[in-house]
Amino acid sequence: MPVRRKPIPLAVKVAVLERTLCGLLCCDKIEYDHRPPLYLRERINDGCIPFENDPAYIEAIPKQEHAKRTHGTAATSYGSDAHERAKTKRLAQRFFDATTRLVQAEEAIRRSRSRPLPGGRNSPLKKTIAGKVVRRSKP
């Protein structure tokens, strides 16, 4: 189940707007963008590092720019947060699958070595120089 993020408090929104107001005077719709995106931040118990509502890591940008950053353009999602998140998820799954296959191969090798080679050093039987098969004595 995806983690629901907390809404940005009004005090944080005001602090962000004060910091970036000069560039947004011509915009009618403003949205708030987390930089770096929340999914890239280190998760702790009930939040993340840096704190998800830290004004230093939130930008007030025009609605169209926020949509472009988050979902990409109409033609492609390349370069957007959605593209980066999907790619990260794909690569993590590929790495997990490769690691799982490697562990399974190592277990198969270990299982194949569990029985001693007949007549080998770990076998309970040995062949004497004369060619007789005798039980190996314990030292």
LUMNUNU-794919 format. One record per atom (N, C-alpha, C, O): residue in three letters; x, z, y. Coordinates in steps of 0.05 Angstrom, whole numbers, plus 32768, in hexadecimal, padded with zeros to 4 digits. Example, Ala and Ser with C-alpha at 12.3 -4.5 7.8 and 13.67 -1.06 7.14 Angstrom:
residues 2
ALA8108809C7F8E ALA80F6809C7FA6 ALA8108809C7FBE ALA811D80A97FBE SER8101808E7FD3 SER8111808F7FEB SER8102809D8001 SER810C80A18017 
//
This chain:
residues 139
MET801180007FE9 MET800080008000 MET801280008019 MET80248011801B PRO800D7FED802C PRO801E7FEC8043 PRO801B80058054 PRO800580118056 VAL8031800C8061 VAL803180248073 VAL8024801C808D VAL802C80088099 ARG8010802B8096 ARG8003802580AF ARG8014803180C6 ARG801C804880C4 ARG801A802180DA ARG802A802C80F0 ARG8018803A8104 ARG800080348106 LYS8024804D8111 LYS8015805D8125 LYS8011804C813E LYS8022803C8145 PRO7FFA8050814C PRO7FF780418165 PRO800B804B817A PRO80148062817A ILE80128039818C ILE8025804081A1 ILE8016805181B6 ILE8002804981C1 PRO8021806981BC PRO8014807B81CF PRO8014806F81EC PRO8025805E81F2 LEU8001807781FC LEU7FFF806D8217 LEU801880738228 LEU802180628237 ALA8024808A8225 ALA803C80918234 ALA8053807E822D ALA80638077823F VAL805580768214 VAL806A8064820C VAL806580488218 VAL8077803B8222 LYS804C803F8218 LYS804580268223 LYS804C80258241 LYS80568011824B VAL8046803B8250 VAL804C803C826C VAL806A803B8271 VAL8073802D8283 ALA807A80498260 ALA809780488263 ALA80A2802C825E ALA80B48024826C VAL8097801F824A VAL80A180038244 VAL80997FF0825B VAL80A97FE08263 LEU80817FF38265 LEU80787FE2827B LEU80897FE68294 LEU808F7FD382A2 GLU808F7FFF829A GLU80A0800482B1 GLU80BB7FF782AF GLU80C67FED82C2 ARG80C67FF68296 ARG80E07FEA8292 ARG80E07FCC8294 ARG80F37FC0829D THR80CA7FC0828C THR80C97FA2828B THR80B47F96829D THR80AE7F7E829A LEU80AA7FA482B0 LEU80947F9B82C1 LEU809B7F8282D2 LEU808B7F7182D5 CYS80B37F8182DC CYS80BA7F6B82EE CYS80B77F5082E2 CYS80B07F3D82F0 GLY80BC7F4D82C8 GLY80BA7F3382BB GLY809E7F2C82B1 GLY80997F1682A9 LEU808B7F3F82B3 LEU80717F3B82A8 LEU805B7F3982BD LEU80437F3A82B6 LEU80627F3682D6 LEU804D7F3682EB LEU803A7F1E82E9 LEU80237F2082F2 CYS80447F0882DE CYS80337EF082DC CYS80217EEF82C3 CYS80117EDE82C1 CYS80257F0282B1 CYS80167F018297 CYS7FFC7F118299 CYS7FFB7F2682A6 ASP7FE87F06828C ASP7FCE7F14828B ASP7FCB7F258272 ASP7FBD7F398272 LYS7FD77F1C825C LYS7FD57F2B8243 LYS7FF17F34823B LYS80037F248239 ILE7FF47F4E8236 ILE800E7F5A822E ILE800B7F678213 ILE7FF77F76820E GLU801E7F638202 GLU801F7F7181E8 GLU803A7F7F81E5 GLU804D7F7881F3 TYR803B7F9281D3 TYR80537FA281CF TYR80617F9A81B5 TYR80547F9881A0 ASP807A7F9581B7 ASP808A7F8B81A0 ASP80A07F9F8199 ASP80AF7FA781AA HIS80A17FA7817F HIS80B67FB98176 HIS80CF7FA88170 HIS80CE7F958162 ARG80E67FB1817C ARG81007FA48177 ARG81147FB98170 ARG81197FCA8181 PRO81207FBA8158 PRO811B7FA88142 PRO81007FAD8135 PRO80F47FC38139 PRO80F57F9A8127 PRO80DB7F9D811A PRO80DA7FB68108 PRO80EF7FBE80FD LEU80C37FC28105 LEU80C07FDB80F6 LEU80C97FD780D9 LEU80D47FEA80CD TYR80C57FC080CD TYR80CC7FBD80B1 TYR80EA7FBD80AC TYR80F47FC18096 LEU80FA7FB880C1 LEU81177FB880BF LEU81237FD380C4 LEU813B7FD780C0 ARG81147FE680CD ARG811E800080D4 ARG8120801280BB ARG8111800E80A8 GLU8133802480BC GLU8136803780A5 GLU811E804A80A4 GLU8117805680B8 ARG8111804B808D ARG80FA805C8089 ARG810280788082 ARG8113807D8071 ILE80F5808C808E ILE80F780A88086 ILE80DB80B28080 ILE80C880A28081 ASN80D880CB807B ASN80BF80D68071 ASN80A680C9807D ASN809780BC806F ASP80A180CE8097 ASP808880C480A3 ASP808D80B180BA ASP807B80AB80CA GLY80A580A780BD GLY80AC809680D3 GLY80C3808480CD GLY80C8807D80B6 CYS80D2807E80E2 CYS80EA806D80DE CYS80FF807380F3 CYS80FA80818107 ILE8117806880EF ILE812D806C8101 ILE81348051810C ILE813A804080FC PRO8134804B8126 PRO812C805C813C PRO810D8060813B PRO80FF8051812F PHE810580768147 PHE80E8807E8147 PHE80D78066814F PHE80DE80588162 GLU80C180628141 GLU80B180498145 GLU80A580478161 GLU80A08030816A ASN80A0805D816F ASN8095805C818A ASN80A98063819F ASN80A1806E81B4 ASP80C2805F819A ASP80D7806481AE ASP80D6804E81C3 ASP80D9803681BC PRO80D2805481DD PRO80CF803F81F1 PRO80E8802D81F3 PRO80E5801681FC ALA80FF803781EC ALA8117802681ED ALA8117800F81D9 ALA81257FFC81DD TYR8106801181C5 TYR81057FFD81B0 TYR80EB7FEE81AF TYR80E47FE2819B ILE80DC7FEF81C5 ILE80C37FE081C8 ILE80C57FCF81E1 ILE80CE7FD881F6 GLU80BC7FB681DF GLU80BC7FA481F5 GLU80A07F9B81FC GLU80907F9681EA ALA80997F9A8215 ALA80807F8F821E ALA80857F718224 ALA80957F6A8235 ILE80767F608216 ILE807A7F438218 ILE805F7F35821A ILE804B7F418211 PRO805E7F1D8224 PRO80447F0E8224 PRO80397F0A8208 PRO80497F0981F5 LYS801F7F088206 LYS80127F0581EC LYS801C7EED81DC LYS80207EEF81C4 GLN80207ED681EA GLN80287EBE81DC GLN80457EC281D0 GLN804A7EB981BA GLU80567ECF81E0 GLU80727ED381D7 GLU80727EE781BF GLU80827EE481AC HIS80607EFB81C0 HIS805F7F0E81AA HIS80557F008190 HIS80607F05817B ALA80427EEF8193 ALA80387EE0817B ALA804E7ECE8170 ALA80517ECC8158 LYS805E7EC28182 LYS80737EB08179 LYS80897EC0816B LYS80937EB88156 ARG80907ED88175 ARG80A47EE98169 ARG809B7EF3814E ARG80AB7EF5813B THR80827EFA814C THR80777F078134 THR80717EF2811E THR80787EF68107 HIS80637EDC8125 HIS80597EC98111 HIS80657EAE8113 HIS80617E9E8100 GLY80757EA88127 GLY80817E8E812A GLY806F7E7B813A GLY805A7E838144 THR80777E62813B THR80677E4E8149 THR80527E428136 THR80507E4A811F ALA80427E308141 ALA802D7E248130 ALA80397E13811A ALA802D7E0F8105 ALA80517E08811F ALA805E7DF6810B ALA806C7E0580F5 ALA806C7DFD80DE THR80787E1C80FC THR80897E2A80E8 THR808B7E4880EF THR80877E508106 SER80917E5880DB SER80957E7480E0 SER80B37E7B80E2 SER80BA7E9280E5 TYR80C47E6680DF TYR80E17E6A80DF TYR80EA7E7980F9 TYR80E17E71810F GLY80FA7E8D80F6 GLY81047E9C810C GLY80F27EB38115 GLY80F97EC28127 SER80DB7EB68109 SER80C97ECB8110 SER80CD7EE480FE SER80DB7EE380EA ASP80C07EF98106 ASP80C17F1280F6 ASP80B47F0E80DB ASP80BE7F1880C7 ALA809E7EFF80DA ALA80917EFA80C0 ALA80A37EEA80AD ALA80A37EF18095 HIS80B17ED680B7 HIS80C37EC780A7 HIS80DA7ED8809C HIS80E17ED78085 GLU80E57EE880AE GLU80FC7EF980A6 GLU80F37F0E8092 GLU81027F14807F ARG80DC7F198095 ARG80D27F2D8082 ARG80CD7F218067 ARG80D47F2D8052 ALA80C17F098066 ALA80BC7EFB804D ALA80D67EF4803F ALA80D87EF78026 LYS80E97EEA804E LYS81037EE38043 LYS81117EFB8037 LYS811D7EFA8022 THR81117F118046 THR811D7F2A803D THR81107F338023 THR811E7F3C8010 LYS80F67F318022 LYS80E77F39800A LYS80EF7F277FF2 LYS80F37F317FDC ARG80F07F0D7FF7 ARG80F87EFA7FE1 ARG81147F007FD7 ARG81197F017FBF LEU81277F047FEA LEU81437F097FE1 LEU81457F247FD3 LEU81557F267FBF ALA81367F387FDB ALA81377F527FCE ALA812C7F4F7FB1 ALA81377F5A7F9F GLN81177F3F7FAE GLN810B7F3B7F93 GLN811F7F2B7F82 GLN81227F327F6A ARG812C7F177F8D ARG81407F087F7E ARG81577F1A7F75 ARG81607F187F5E PHE81607F2B7F87 PHE81767F3D7F80 PHE816D7F517F6A PHE817C7F577F58 PHE81547F5B7F6D PHE814A7F6E7F59 PHE81487F607F3E PHE814F7F6C7F29 ASP813E7F477F3D ASP813B7F387F24 ASP81577F347F17 ASP815A7F377EFF ALA816A7F2C7F28 ALA81857F277F1D ALA81917F417F12 ALA819E7F417EFD THR818D7F577F20 THR81987F717F17 THR818A7F797EFD THR81987F847EEB THR81707F757EFB THR81627F7B7EE2 THR816C7F6B7ECB THR81707F767EB5 ARG81717F517ECF ARG817B7F407EBA ARG81977F497EB1 ARG819E7F497E9A LEU81A87F517EC5 LEU81C37F5B7EBF LEU81C27F747EAE LEU81D17F777E9B VAL81B07F877EB5 VAL81AD7FA07EA6 VAL81A47F9A7E8A VAL81AD7FA67E77 GLN81917F887E87 GLN81867F817E6D GLN819C7F747E5C GLN819E7F797E44 ALA81AD7F637E68 ALA81C37F577E59 ALA81D77F6C7E50 ALA81E17F6A7E39 GLU81DD7F7E7E61 GLU81F07F947E5A GLU81E57FA57E43 GLU81F47FAD7E31 GLU81CB7FAA7E44 GLU81BE7FBA7E2E GLU81BF7FAB7E14 GLU81C37FB67DFF ALA81BB7F907E15 ALA81BC7F807DFD ALA81D87F807DF1 ALA81DB7F827DD8 ILE81EC7F7E7E02 ILE82077F7F7DF8 ILE820D7F9B7DEC ILE821A7F9D7DD7 ARG82047FB07DF9 ARG82097FCB7DEF ARG81FB7FCF7DD4 ARG82077FDA7DC2 ARG81E27FC57DD1 ARG81D47FC77DB8 ARG81E27FB87DA2 ARG81E27FC07D8B SER81ED7FA07DA8 SER81F97F907D94 SER82137F9D7D8A SER821C7F987D74 ARG821F7FAE7D9A ARG82377FBC7D92 ARG82327FD77D85 ARG82457FE67D7E SER82197FDE7D82 SER82137FF97D78 SER82197FFB7D5A SER821F80117D50 ARG82197FE57D4B ARG82207FE67D2F ARG823E7FDF7D2C ARG82477FCB7D39 PRO824D7FEE7D1D PRO82697FE87D1B PRO826E7FCE7D0B PRO825F7FC77CF9 LEU82847FC17D11 LEU828C7FA87D03 LEU82937FB07CE7 LEU82A37FC27CE3 PRO82887FA27CD2 PRO828F7FAA7CB7 PRO82AD7FA87CB2 PRO82B97F937CB7 GLY82B87FBD7CA8 GLY82D57FBE7CA3 GLY82E67FC47CBB GLY82FE7FC57CB9 GLY82D97FC77CD2 GLY82E87FCC7CEB GLY82EF7FE97CED GLY82EA7FF97CDB ARG82FC7FF17D02 ARG8306800C7D07 ARG82F080217D07 ARG82F580377CFE ASN82D9801A7D10 ASN82C3802D7D11 ASN82B1802C7CF9 ASN829D803C7CF7 SER82B7801C7CE6 SER82A780197CCE SER82AD80307CBB SER82C4803A7CBA PRO8299803A7CAB PRO829E80507C99 PRO82AE80467C80 PRO82B880567C70 LEU82B1802C7C7D LEU82BF80207C66 LEU82D980127C70 LEU82DA80097C87 LYS82ED80127C5F LYS830580037C66 LYS83107FF57C4D LYS83097FFC7C37 LYS83207FE17C52 LYS832C7FD27C3C LYS83497FDA7C3A LYS83587FDB7C4E THR83517FE07C23 THR836E7FE77C20 THR837E7FCE7C1E THR83737FB87C1D ILE83997FD17C1E ILE83AB7FBA7C1C ILE83A67FAB7C02 ILE83A97F937C00 ALA839F7FBA7BED ALA839B7FAE7BD3 ALA83807F9F7BD2 ALA837C7F907BBF GLY836F7FA27BE6 GLY83567F947BE7 GLY833E7FA47BDE GLY83287F9A7BDD LYS83427FBE7BD6 LYS832C7FCF7BCE LYS831D7FD97BE7 LYS832A7FDE7BFB VAL83037FDC7BE4 VAL82F37FE77BFA VAL82EF80057BF4 VAL82E5800C7BDF VAL82F780167C07 VAL82F580337C03 VAL82E8803F7C1C VAL82E880337C32 ARG82DD80577C18 ARG82D180657C2E ARG82E780707C3F ARG82FB807B7C35 ARG82E4806D7C5A ARG82F880767C6D ARG82F880957C6D ARG82E380A17C6E SER830F80A17C6D SER831180BF7C6E SER831180C87C8A SER831D80BB7C9C LYS830480DE7C8F LYS830380EA7CAA LYS831D80F97CAF LYS832581097C9E PRO832A80F47CC6 PRO834481037CCC PRO833F81207CD4 PRO8353812E7CD9 
//
